[in-house]
Amino acid sequence: MGRVNCGEGTWWHGKFRGCGYRITEGREAVLDALTESSDKHLSAEDIYIRVHGAHPGIGLTTVYRTLDILVDIGLVYKLDFGDGRARYELAISTGQENHHHHLVCTNCKKVIDYDDFIDDEVELLQRTEKGLSDKYNFNIKNHLIQFYGICSDCKNGLVSV
């Protein structure tokens, strides 16, 4: 996929600078790795491996620090799928709708991105968000939903862990 250009710089430069952060080689490399792997849920170690080949001066500590910043400013989601490793994915799309939920298999740990919502689901989520907003006087900006269960491969005995 590569970088998505929007005039000068890449799509995230304005958000990054607007939050008071400099754009460094390490930060750019981490975001590039996440952008190029938007269909995967990468750990910090996965990102480090992708970045280190082209940028050997970027260490694992830089990757972790960069991910912490990206989570804090809302560019990246930090996800916990119950396997003991934090995973990361872009929170802000590059111009396309990217909101989705996750189905997590508790047996083989496979994660399925789920984004083909039906009208009833969308209506339920909108009612839930409105109800919570009203009840707690809270302005909801987004949500993350993960469903845990057994995938079809494990259910049918195709995967043993």
Buried (B, 14 or more C-beta within 10 A) or exposed (E): EEBEEEEEBBBBBEBBEEEEBEBEEBBBBBBBBBBEBBEBBBBBEBBBBBBBEEBEEBBBEBBBBBBEBBBEBEBBBBBEBEEEBBBBBBBBEBEEEBEBBBBBBBBBBBBEBBEEBEEEEEEEBEEEBEEEEEEEEEEEEEEEEBEEEEBEEBEEEEBEE
